Amino acid sequence: MSKRRARRKPIPESGRSASPEVQLKKLQTLVQQQKYRQALEKYQQIRQSYPDVEIEPSEAEIWLLRGQQEFSRANYRQAESSFRQALDLGLAGEGHYWLTKCLLALERSQEALDCLQTAFESKQLPKDYCGCYLKLLLLQGGAATVQTPIEKQSGRFYAPQLHWARGVLALQAGQHREALSHFGKMKRPATPEDSPTVWIAYTQQQMEDWDAAAASLRLQSSMLFLKRFGDPLSKKPAIQQLRILQVVQTRRSVLEVLDPMSDQSSPAFEPALVAEVANLLEAGKTLEAAHACTALASLPPQFPELKTLFHPFMLQAGQLALQQGKFEDAEFFWEKIISDPPFDPQLATNLYQVQQGNDSHSNSLRLLKQFEQWLKAQAKQQSQDWPESRLNPTLAKLQCWVADNLMATGKYHKAFQALRQAEKLCPDSPEVMGRKGLKAKAEGKFAEAAPLLTRALEGGCRFEEVYVALLKCWDELGDRQARREAQRRFGKHFGDINPEYDLDLPFWQEALSTGRLSLFEPIILGSDSEEPPVLACDIFCEAVDVDYDGESDRAPINQTEAASEWDALLNDLEPEEQIPTLQAIYLCLHLFAKRQKGIAALQNRYLDRLAALAGERPEALPVYLAMAAMKGTKLKQLETQLRQYLSSSPQPDIALAELQLIVRRFDCIQTLRPYLQAALDRDAHNPLLLLAQATTWRVGSKPYRKLKEEGFELARQLQDAAALQAFREEEALQATALATDFMPDLPMFGGSGDLDIEKIIQRMAEQMMGQKLSPEELEAILPQMAEMFANGPPAFGFDDGGDPDFPPDDFDARPTSSDIPFERGKSKSKSSKKRKRGFLP
C-alpha cells in the first residue's frame, strides 16, 4: 500500500508569527493594488494582533479610497456607504467633499448642501472645499444666500473663491465686465475640478465677444498641435461644451473640438454633430457633411429626418466622391448602406469595382457573398426571370470574381476551388476561359494560354489581367504580329489606344529610349528578363553609387564593379549575342553615366570591342557606326568603315537613313548630317532620307518641321510602307518624349504612384507657351488646361440605367499583370540597395 502524504492545513494569518513590519507591508501592497476590501480585512487582522502598532494608511483613509473607486465605477450607493464610514471614523473635510459629490450624483442636492453646511459651520471643512459650499449655496438658495457668507465670513475663504462668487453675482446682475474682472483675478480654481478659463470664456460668450472667447478656449490654428501633444483644457467637460457652442455659433467645424472616436459620450456630441452636418451642407461641402454624418454611432432619435435621408445622402456622396477621384471615400460611403434592405445589385456592382480599384479584396469577398445570397434568393422567388441559361453564367462570373480576390490575398487553393466551381456552372463562360488562360500562363504554358485568353476577350471578358496576360504570352512566344493584332482588337477596351504607333523595339532599347535614368532604373530593375542586353543594363543600375540622390539623369557608378561584371557576361556569350550586349553597355554609359574620370576610357573600351566584332561580323558594323556617330567621332575617322557599309548595301541611301534613325532612338546628333545632305542632293524625293535629315535637328525647330512634313507627304503619296512605318515610329518617339517631359516621375512601363496633376498641367502649359508662367497666368490658364487634360472620372463602367437585376457585362476589376493569375502586379526589383530608386513598376 502506497503511503499517502498528509496535506498541511494552511495556518491562519493571525496564527503566523510574521512581524508587524511584514504585515504592514502587505497592507500597503494591497492598497497599491487597489484591493481595498482585502486591505480592510488585513487592517483588522493587524489591529487585533498588534493593538499598539501605528497603522498607515488609516482605516478611514482606506474607506475613502474604496469609496472613490466605487464612485469612479458609478456605484454611487455603495460609495455613499463607504464615505459615511470614513466620516464616522473621523476623516472630516475630504470625507464631506466626496460624500457631497456622491449625493449630487444621486440627485439629492439638499442633502449634499446640508452635509457641507454642517462641516462648514463646525469648521471641519478645509478652505480648499469652501468654494464647493458657495457653489451649492448658489444652486440651492440663490444669490442672497451667497452674499452673507462672503461678506461676514470672508476670512473662511481663499481669494479665488471670493472672486468667483462675486463674479457669478455680477453675471446674474448682468454686469459682464465686472464679472470678467473678478474671474480674471482668480488665478487658480475655486473648487478642485473647476477652471478660471471656464468662467472667463463663458462670460465672453455671454458678451458675444467670440474672438476673445476663441482665444480663451484656445480655438486658434494651434488646435491641431494641442490635440496631438496634449491639451489640458480638453479634459474638462465644461470647456468642451463651451468649445462646441463657440464653433456652432461661429460656423466653424465641430470636428475641430470633437473626436468622433473618443468624445461620443459627451451629451453635446450628437446635437453638435447634427449642426455640423447642416452647416457643411449649407456651405456646399457635401463630402465633409457625409463624413460628419457617418461619425454618429447611431442616428439620434430626436432627429428623424436624418434616418430618412441617410441612405440617399450616402448614395449621392459616394457618386460625388467617385466623380472627384476620391475612390476611398466612395467605398466608405457606399459600404455604410450596402447592407440596407432591399439589396441593391447596381450599387453592389459599383461598390465592387471601387473596392477593386482600392485593393480592398477582403471587403470585396464579403460583398460577393452578399451578392451571391441575393442572387440565389431572387432565382427562387422569381424563377421565370432567372432560367439556368441566365443564372449559371451570372453565378459563374461571381465565382470568378471570388477567385480573383482570393488570389490577390494569397489564398491560392481556395481561389482554384472557386474557379472549378465557376467552370462547373458554365464552362463556356468568357470569364471562366479568361481565368483558365491566366492559370495556364502562370504555369508557363503560353501556347495553351493564348487561345483561351483570346476567346475570353472575344466573348466580352473585360478583366484587364486577361488582356495584359495575352500580350505577355505573345511576347514570350515571340509573335509580335499577333501581339499587335491583339492590341488592335482589344486594346481600346483597356485604354491601350493607338497601338499602331508603338515602337517595334526590343524591351531594353525601349527602356533606354526614355532618356531618363529615373524611368530607366525601375523599368530594368523591375524586369525578370534574362536577355544579355537586359542583364547588361541591370549591371549598370546595380553599379550606380548608393549616394546618388536621383535628382540628375546622370549618376556616378562603380566603374571597377561594372566592368568586371560586364566582362564576365560578355565572355560567356556568342559573337551574335555580344553585339546587342555591347550596344546596351555603350548606351548606358553614354546616356546615364556621370562624366567622371575613367568613363570616357570605359566607353572607348566597349566601342573598340564592338569595332573588332564589326570586322568579323557584318551585322555588327551598322551598330558600331551608329554608336560611334553618337559619340561624336569625326567623319574622317569613320569614313572608311562608313563607305564600306554603304557600298555593301543594295540601297546605300536607305542604309544611311536607317543608320541615322538607329541613332535617333536614343539621341539627337549632327554627325551624319553632311552625308545625308549629299544623299538628298542626289535624290531629293526620298521620304526616308528627308525624315533622317530632319532628325539631325532639334524637334520643333523650323528645319525639323519642314523636312518632316515634306517627307511624310511624299511617303503618303508614294505609299512607301517602310517610310510610313518610320514616320509612325518617329511619332511614337515624340509622344514618349512629350510624356516624359510633362511627367518626369511617371512610371511609364507599369506600377503606380500619386501624381500631382496640377504640376503636370503646369509643365504642359509652359511647354506649349514656351516660357515660365507667373502664378497669376497659371491660375488663369489651369481650368482650360485641366479640361483639356482630363475628360471626367475614370470609366468604371457604371450604368445608371440598364437591367437592375444583373451585373453589367462590361464590368470587371482592373488589376495589373503578374506571374500569379488574377493577382495584382507586384514589383520584382532585383536591387539589394537600400536607397530609393524612384518608382518601381
Order of alpha helices (4+ residues) and beta strands (2+ residues): alpha-alpha-alpha-alpha-alpha-alpha-alpha-alpha-alpha-alpha-alpha-alpha-alpha-alpha-alpha-alpha-alpha-alpha-alpha-alpha-alpha-alpha-alpha-alpha-alpha-alpha-alpha-alpha-alpha-alpha-alpha-alpha-alpha-alpha-alpha-alpha-alpha-alpha-alpha-alpha-alpha
